[in-house]
Amino acid sequence: MHIIQAIEQMQAMLRDVSPLLWEYKQNLKKQGFTEQQSYDLVRDYQKIMFTQNNK
């Protein structure tokens, strides 16, 4: 796959998934997680999403 195509696919995925991740982060904060904990959990979830398909 050409690098430009890969970058475009990554951008499209982030555009589609970012509202869901934002809602997930907000829900974590409502459940009592701190801002940093919520951020870390969302970050780790993103890492899983992006690396799971590459194995």
PDB file of N, CA, C and O in Angstrom, chain B, residues numbered from 101:
ATOM      1  N   MET B 101       0.847  -1.173   0.000  1.00  0.00           N
ATOM      2  CA  MET B 101       0.000   0.000   0.000  1.00  0.00           C
ATOM      3  C   MET B 101       0.894   1.239   0.000  1.00  0.00           C
ATOM      4  O   MET B 101       1.902   1.300   0.705  1.00  0.00           O
ATOM      5  N   HIS B 102       0.517   2.180  -0.772  1.00  0.00           N
ATOM      6  CA  HIS B 102       1.253   3.436  -0.862  1.00  0.00           C
ATOM      7  C   HIS B 102       1.082   4.215   0.447  1.00  0.00           C
ATOM      8  O   HIS B 102       0.011   4.195   1.053  1.00  0.00           O
ATOM      9  N   ILE B 103       2.141   4.895   0.872  1.00  0.00           N
ATOM     10  CA  ILE B 103       2.133   5.594   2.161  1.00  0.00           C
ATOM     11  C   ILE B 103       1.048   6.663   2.219  1.00  0.00           C
ATOM     12  O   ILE B 103       0.424   6.858   3.262  1.00  0.00           O
ATOM     13  N   ILE B 104       0.821   7.356   1.110  1.00  0.00           N
ATOM     14  CA  ILE B 104      -0.210   8.400   1.086  1.00  0.00           C
ATOM     15  C   ILE B 104      -1.592   7.787   1.305  1.00  0.00           C
ATOM     16  O   ILE B 104      -2.417   8.347   2.027  1.00  0.00           O
ATOM     17  N   GLN B 105      -1.841   6.643   0.681  1.00  0.00           N
ATOM     18  CA  GLN B 105      -3.120   5.960   0.866  1.00  0.00           C
ATOM     19  C   GLN B 105      -3.299   5.515   2.315  1.00  0.00           C
ATOM     20  O   GLN B 105      -4.393   5.616   2.869  1.00  0.00           O
ATOM     21  N   ALA B 106      -2.235   5.030   2.921  1.00  0.00           N
ATOM     22  CA  ALA B 106      -2.298   4.592   4.316  1.00  0.00           C
ATOM     23  C   ALA B 106      -2.612   5.768   5.237  1.00  0.00           C
ATOM     24  O   ALA B 106      -3.415   5.637   6.161  1.00  0.00           O
ATOM     25  N   ILE B 107      -1.988   6.903   4.990  1.00  0.00           N
ATOM     26  CA  ILE B 107      -2.243   8.103   5.801  1.00  0.00           C
ATOM     27  C   ILE B 107      -3.687   8.568   5.622  1.00  0.00           C
ATOM     28  O   ILE B 107      -4.344   8.944   6.593  1.00  0.00           O
ATOM     29  N   GLU B 108      -4.175   8.543   4.396  1.00  0.00           N
ATOM     30  CA  GLU B 108      -5.559   8.955   4.142  1.00  0.00           C
ATOM     31  C   GLU B 108      -6.551   8.020   4.834  1.00  0.00           C
ATOM     32  O   GLU B 108      -7.567   8.468   5.364  1.00  0.00           O
ATOM     33  N   GLN B 109      -6.252   6.733   4.826  1.00  0.00           N
ATOM     34  CA  GLN B 109      -7.132   5.783   5.507  1.00  0.00           C
ATOM     35  C   GLN B 109      -7.122   6.023   7.020  1.00  0.00           C
ATOM     36  O   GLN B 109      -8.165   5.939   7.668  1.00  0.00           O
ATOM     37  N   MET B 110      -5.969   6.315   7.570  1.00  0.00           N
ATOM     38  CA  MET B 110      -5.859   6.602   8.999  1.00  0.00           C
ATOM     39  C   MET B 110      -6.658   7.853   9.341  1.00  0.00           C
ATOM     40  O   MET B 110      -7.368   7.873  10.347  1.00  0.00           O
ATOM     41  N   GLN B 111      -6.556   8.892   8.527  1.00  0.00           N
ATOM     42  CA  GLN B 111      -7.301  10.123   8.773  1.00  0.00           C
ATOM     43  C   GLN B 111      -8.808   9.880   8.700  1.00  0.00           C
ATOM     44  O   GLN B 111      -9.564  10.406   9.516  1.00  0.00           O
ATOM     45  N   ALA B 112      -9.240   9.088   7.729  1.00  0.00           N
ATOM     46  CA  ALA B 112     -10.668   8.784   7.595  1.00  0.00           C
ATOM     47  C   ALA B 112     -11.166   8.012   8.809  1.00  0.00           C
ATOM     48  O   ALA B 112     -12.261   8.272   9.308  1.00  0.00           O
ATOM     49  N   MET B 113     -10.376   7.076   9.278  1.00  0.00           N
ATOM     50  CA  MET B 113     -10.777   6.300  10.437  1.00  0.00           C
ATOM     51  C   MET B 113     -10.873   7.191  11.675  1.00  0.00           C
ATOM     52  O   MET B 113     -11.831   7.082  12.440  1.00  0.00           O
ATOM     53  N   LEU B 114      -9.901   8.059  11.876  1.00  0.00           N
ATOM     54  CA  LEU B 114      -9.932   8.973  13.021  1.00  0.00           C
ATOM     55  C   LEU B 114     -11.139   9.903  12.956  1.00  0.00           C
ATOM     56  O   LEU B 114     -11.767  10.182  13.977  1.00  0.00           O
ATOM     57  N   ARG B 115     -11.461  10.378  11.771  1.00  0.00           N
ATOM     58  CA  ARG B 115     -12.611  11.270  11.609  1.00  0.00           C
ATOM     59  C   ARG B 115     -13.898  10.556  12.008  1.00  0.00           C
ATOM     60  O   ARG B 115     -14.767  11.144  12.652  1.00  0.00           O
ATOM     61  N   ASP B 116     -14.016   9.292  11.626  1.00  0.00           N
ATOM     62  CA  ASP B 116     -15.224   8.535  11.924  1.00  0.00           C
ATOM     63  C   ASP B 116     -15.297   8.080  13.378  1.00  0.00           C
ATOM     64  O   ASP B 116     -16.384   8.008  13.951  1.00  0.00           O
ATOM     65  N   VAL B 117     -14.152   7.775  13.977  1.00  0.00           N
ATOM     66  CA  VAL B 117     -14.111   7.203  15.315  1.00  0.00           C
ATOM     67  C   VAL B 117     -14.009   8.271  16.409  1.00  0.00           C
ATOM     68  O   VAL B 117     -14.391   8.009  17.550  1.00  0.00           O
ATOM     69  N   SER B 118     -13.513   9.447  16.094  1.00  0.00           N
ATOM     70  CA  SER B 118     -13.260  10.452  17.131  1.00  0.00           C
ATOM     71  C   SER B 118     -14.503  10.844  17.929  1.00  0.00           C
ATOM     72  O   SER B 118     -14.384  11.036  19.139  1.00  0.00           O
ATOM     73  N   PRO B 119     -15.690  10.975  17.325  1.00  0.00           N
ATOM     74  CA  PRO B 119     -16.861  11.291  18.170  1.00  0.00           C
ATOM     75  C   PRO B 119     -17.161  10.183  19.186  1.00  0.00           C
ATOM     76  O   PRO B 119     -17.583  10.467  20.308  1.00  0.00           O
ATOM     77  N   LEU B 120     -16.948   8.940  18.801  1.00  0.00           N
ATOM     78  CA  LEU B 120     -17.166   7.829  19.723  1.00  0.00           C
ATOM     79  C   LEU B 120     -16.148   7.849  20.859  1.00  0.00           C
ATOM     80  O   LEU B 120     -16.488   7.608  22.017  1.00  0.00           O
ATOM     81  N   LEU B 121     -14.898   8.138  20.511  1.00  0.00           N
ATOM     82  CA  LEU B 121     -13.860   8.210  21.543  1.00  0.00           C
ATOM     83  C   LEU B 121     -14.110   9.364  22.511  1.00  0.00           C
ATOM     84  O   LEU B 121     -13.863   9.238  23.711  1.00  0.00           O
ATOM     85  N   TRP B 122     -14.594  10.475  21.992  1.00  0.00           N
ATOM     86  CA  TRP B 122     -14.910  11.622  22.845  1.00  0.00           C
ATOM     87  C   TRP B 122     -16.016  11.243  23.828  1.00  0.00           C
ATOM     88  O   TRP B 122     -15.929  11.546  25.018  1.00  0.00           O
ATOM     89  N   GLU B 123     -17.048  10.582  23.327  1.00  0.00           N
ATOM     90  CA  GLU B 123     -18.156  10.160  24.188  1.00  0.00           C
ATOM     91  C   GLU B 123     -17.675   9.161  25.234  1.00  0.00           C
ATOM     92  O   GLU B 123     -18.084   9.225  26.393  1.00  0.00           O
ATOM     93  N   TYR B 124     -16.815   8.246  24.829  1.00  0.00           N
ATOM     94  CA  TYR B 124     -16.227   7.271  25.750  1.00  0.00           C
ATOM     95  C   TYR B 124     -15.469   7.990  26.867  1.00  0.00           C
ATOM     96  O   TYR B 124     -15.611   7.647  28.041  1.00  0.00           O
ATOM     97  N   LYS B 125     -14.673   8.980  26.500  1.00  0.00           N
ATOM     98  CA  LYS B 125     -13.903   9.745  27.492  1.00  0.00           C
ATOM     99  C   LYS B 125     -14.837  10.489  28.442  1.00  0.00           C
ATOM    100  O   LYS B 125     -14.602  10.499  29.651  1.00  0.00           O
ATOM    101  N   GLN B 126     -15.874  11.099  27.926  1.00  0.00           N
ATOM    102  CA  GLN B 126     -16.823  11.822  28.770  1.00  0.00           C
ATOM    103  C   GLN B 126     -17.527  10.868  29.738  1.00  0.00           C
ATOM    104  O   GLN B 126     -17.740  11.208  30.902  1.00  0.00           O
ATOM    105  N   ASN B 127     -17.882   9.690  29.263  1.00  0.00           N
ATOM    106  CA  ASN B 127     -18.527   8.705  30.127  1.00  0.00           C
ATOM    107  C   ASN B 127     -17.579   8.208  31.221  1.00  0.00           C
ATOM    108  O   ASN B 127     -18.006   7.978  32.353  1.00  0.00           O
ATOM    109  N   LEU B 128     -16.320   8.046  30.895  1.00  0.00           N
ATOM    110  CA  LEU B 128     -15.344   7.652  31.912  1.00  0.00           C
ATOM    111  C   LEU B 128     -15.262   8.702  33.017  1.00  0.00           C
ATOM    112  O   LEU B 128     -15.196   8.367  34.199  1.00  0.00           O
ATOM    113  N   LYS B 129     -15.269   9.978  32.620  1.00  0.00           N
ATOM    114  CA  LYS B 129     -15.210  11.057  33.611  1.00  0.00           C
ATOM    115  C   LYS B 129     -16.470  11.058  34.483  1.00  0.00           C
ATOM    116  O   LYS B 129     -16.388  11.301  35.688  1.00  0.00           O
ATOM    117  N   LYS B 130     -17.630  10.790  33.882  1.00  0.00           N
ATOM    118  CA  LYS B 130     -18.876  10.724  34.654  1.00  0.00           C
ATOM    119  C   LYS B 130     -18.836   9.577  35.661  1.00  0.00           C
ATOM    120  O   LYS B 130     -19.467   9.646  36.715  1.00  0.00           O
ATOM    121  N   GLN B 131     -18.095   8.528  35.331  1.00  0.00           N
ATOM    122  CA  GLN B 131     -17.996   7.377  36.222  1.00  0.00           C
ATOM    123  C   GLN B 131     -16.976   7.584  37.339  1.00  0.00           C
ATOM    124  O   GLN B 131     -16.809   6.722  38.201  1.00  0.00           O
ATOM    125  N   GLY B 132     -16.295   8.728  37.320  1.00  0.00           N
ATOM    126  CA  GLY B 132     -15.389   9.052  38.410  1.00  0.00           C
ATOM    127  C   GLY B 132     -13.909   9.006  38.080  1.00  0.00           C
ATOM    128  O   GLY B 132     -13.076   9.232  38.958  1.00  0.00           O
ATOM    129  N   PHE B 133     -13.566   8.720  36.842  1.00  0.00           N
ATOM    130  CA  PHE B 133     -12.155   8.739  36.456  1.00  0.00           C
ATOM    131  C   PHE B 133     -11.690  10.184  36.341  1.00  0.00           C
ATOM    132  O   PHE B 133     -12.466  11.066  35.975  1.00  0.00           O
ATOM    133  N   THR B 134     -10.438  10.417  36.651  1.00  0.00           N
ATOM    134  CA  THR B 134      -9.883  11.764  36.495  1.00  0.00           C
ATOM    135  C   THR B 134      -9.669  12.050  35.018  1.00  0.00           C
ATOM    136  O   THR B 134      -9.759  11.157  34.175  1.00  0.00           O
ATOM    137  N   GLU B 135      -9.387  13.304  34.723  1.00  0.00           N
ATOM    138  CA  GLU B 135      -9.110  13.710  33.337  1.00  0.00           C
ATOM    139  C   GLU B 135      -7.943  12.897  32.780  1.00  0.00           C
ATOM    140  O   GLU B 135      -8.013  12.393  31.659  1.00  0.00           O
ATOM    141  N   GLN B 136      -6.871  12.771  33.562  1.00  0.00           N
ATOM    142  CA  GLN B 136      -5.685  12.038  33.100  1.00  0.00           C
ATOM    143  C   GLN B 136      -5.993  10.556  32.905  1.00  0.00           C
ATOM    144  O   GLN B 136      -5.573   9.961  31.912  1.00  0.00           O
ATOM    145  N   GLN B 137      -6.719   9.959  33.842  1.00  0.00           N
ATOM    146  CA  GLN B 137      -7.074   8.546  33.711  1.00  0.00           C
ATOM    147  C   GLN B 137      -7.938   8.318  32.470  1.00  0.00           C
ATOM    148  O   GLN B 137      -7.736   7.353  31.734  1.00  0.00           O
ATOM    149  N   SER B 138      -8.898   9.210  32.246  1.00  0.00           N
ATOM    150  CA  SER B 138      -9.763   9.095  31.074  1.00  0.00           C
ATOM    151  C   SER B 138      -8.944   9.200  29.787  1.00  0.00           C
ATOM    152  O   SER B 138      -9.115   8.416  28.853  1.00  0.00           O
ATOM    153  N   TYR B 139      -8.057  10.183  29.765  1.00  0.00           N
ATOM    154  CA  TYR B 139      -7.186  10.368  28.602  1.00  0.00           C
ATOM    155  C   TYR B 139      -6.352   9.112  28.351  1.00  0.00           C
ATOM    156  O   TYR B 139      -6.257   8.637  27.219  1.00  0.00           O
ATOM    157  N   ASP B 140      -5.752   8.583  29.407  1.00  0.00           N
ATOM    158  CA  ASP B 140      -4.897   7.398  29.266  1.00  0.00           C
ATOM    159  C   ASP B 140      -5.684   6.200  28.748  1.00  0.00           C
ATOM    160  O   ASP B 140      -5.195   5.460  27.894  1.00  0.00           O
ATOM    161  N   LEU B 141      -6.893   6.004  29.257  1.00  0.00           N
ATOM    162  CA  LEU B 141      -7.709   4.875  28.812  1.00  0.00           C
ATOM    163  C   LEU B 141      -8.114   5.014  27.341  1.00  0.00           C
ATOM    164  O   LEU B 141      -8.094   4.036  26.594  1.00  0.00           O
ATOM    165  N   VAL B 142      -8.479   6.221  26.934  1.00  0.00           N
ATOM    166  CA  VAL B 142      -8.842   6.453  25.524  1.00  0.00           C
ATOM    167  C   VAL B 142      -7.616   6.266  24.636  1.00  0.00           C
ATOM    168  O   VAL B 142      -7.712   5.667  23.565  1.00  0.00           O
ATOM    169  N   ARG B 143      -6.476   6.769  25.069  1.00  0.00           N
ATOM    170  CA  ARG B 143      -5.232   6.600  24.312  1.00  0.00           C
ATOM    171  C   ARG B 143      -4.891   5.118  24.140  1.00  0.00           C
ATOM    172  O   ARG B 143      -4.546   4.675  23.044  1.00  0.00           O
ATOM    173  N   ASP B 144      -4.988   4.373  25.215  1.00  0.00           N
ATOM    174  CA  ASP B 144      -4.682   2.946  25.142  1.00  0.00           C
ATOM    175  C   ASP B 144      -5.663   2.209  24.244  1.00  0.00           C
ATOM    176  O   ASP B 144      -5.282   1.292  23.516  1.00  0.00           O
ATOM    177  N   TYR B 145      -6.926   2.612  24.298  1.00  0.00           N
ATOM    178  CA  TYR B 145      -7.943   2.003  23.434  1.00  0.00           C
ATOM    179  C   TYR B 145      -7.615   2.269  21.957  1.00  0.00           C
ATOM    180  O   TYR B 145      -7.758   1.383  21.115  1.00  0.00           O
ATOM    181  N   GLN B 146      -7.176   3.491  21.657  1.00  0.00           N
ATOM    182  CA  GLN B 146      -6.788   3.814  20.284  1.00  0.00           C
ATOM    183  C   GLN B 146      -5.610   2.954  19.834  1.00  0.00           C
ATOM    184  O   GLN B 146      -5.589   2.468  18.703  1.00  0.00           O
ATOM    185  N   LYS B 147      -4.645   2.770  20.709  1.00  0.00           N
ATOM    186  CA  LYS B 147      -3.488   1.936  20.361  1.00  0.00           C
ATOM    187  C   LYS B 147      -3.928   0.528  19.999  1.00  0.00           C
ATOM    188  O   LYS B 147      -3.437  -0.062  19.037  1.00  0.00           O
ATOM    189  N   ILE B 148      -4.865  -0.004  20.783  1.00  0.00           N
ATOM    190  CA  ILE B 148      -5.377  -1.345  20.508  1.00  0.00           C
ATOM    191  C   ILE B 148      -6.077  -1.374  19.152  1.00  0.00           C
ATOM    192  O   ILE B 148      -5.876  -2.296  18.360  1.00  0.00           O
ATOM    193  N   MET B 149      -6.892  -0.368  18.894  1.00  0.00           N
ATOM    194  CA  MET B 149      -7.633  -0.324  17.627  1.00  0.00           C
ATOM    195  C   MET B 149      -6.695  -0.298  16.429  1.00  0.00           C
ATOM    196  O   MET B 149      -6.936  -0.986  15.438  1.00  0.00           O
ATOM    197  N   PHE B 150      -5.634   0.485  16.511  1.00  0.00           N
ATOM    198  CA  PHE B 150      -4.750   0.654  15.371  1.00  0.00           C
ATOM    199  C   PHE B 150      -3.731  -0.478  15.211  1.00  0.00           C
ATOM    200  O   PHE B 150      -3.233  -0.703  14.108  1.00  0.00           O
ATOM    201  N   THR B 151      -3.424  -1.175  16.270  1.00  0.00           N
ATOM    202  CA  THR B 151      -2.430  -2.245  16.158  1.00  0.00           C
ATOM    203  C   THR B 151      -3.059  -3.618  16.005  1.00  0.00           C
ATOM    204  O   THR B 151      -2.402  -4.549  15.538  1.00  0.00           O
ATOM    205  N   GLN B 152      -4.318  -3.760  16.391  1.00  0.00           N
ATOM    206  CA  GLN B 152      -4.979  -5.053  16.317  1.00  0.00           C
ATOM    207  C   GLN B 152      -5.030  -5.580  14.883  1.00  0.00           C
ATOM    208  O   GLN B 152      -4.837  -6.775  14.661  1.00  0.00           O
ATOM    209  N   ASN B 153      -5.283  -4.720  13.927  1.00  0.00           N
ATOM    210  CA  ASN B 153      -5.397  -5.141  12.529  1.00  0.00           C
ATOM    211  C   ASN B 153      -4.058  -5.396  11.864  1.00  0.00           C
ATOM    212  O   ASN B 153      -4.002  -6.006  10.796  1.00  0.00           O
ATOM    213  N   ASN B 154      -2.994  -4.942  12.475  1.00  0.00           N
ATOM    214  CA  ASN B 154      -1.667  -5.070  11.853  1.00  0.00           C
ATOM    215  C   ASN B 154      -0.949  -6.342  12.266  1.00  0.00           C
ATOM    216  O   ASN B 154       0.176  -6.568  11.819  1.00  0.00           O
ATOM    217  N   LYS B 155      -1.543  -7.174  13.088  1.00  0.00           N
ATOM    218  CA  LYS B 155      -0.874  -8.395  13.542  1.00  0.00           C
ATOM    219  C   LYS B 155      -1.077  -9.517  12.562  1.00  0.00           C
ATOM    220  O   LYS B 155      -0.584 -10.624  12.779  1.00  0.00           O
TER     221      LYS B 155
END
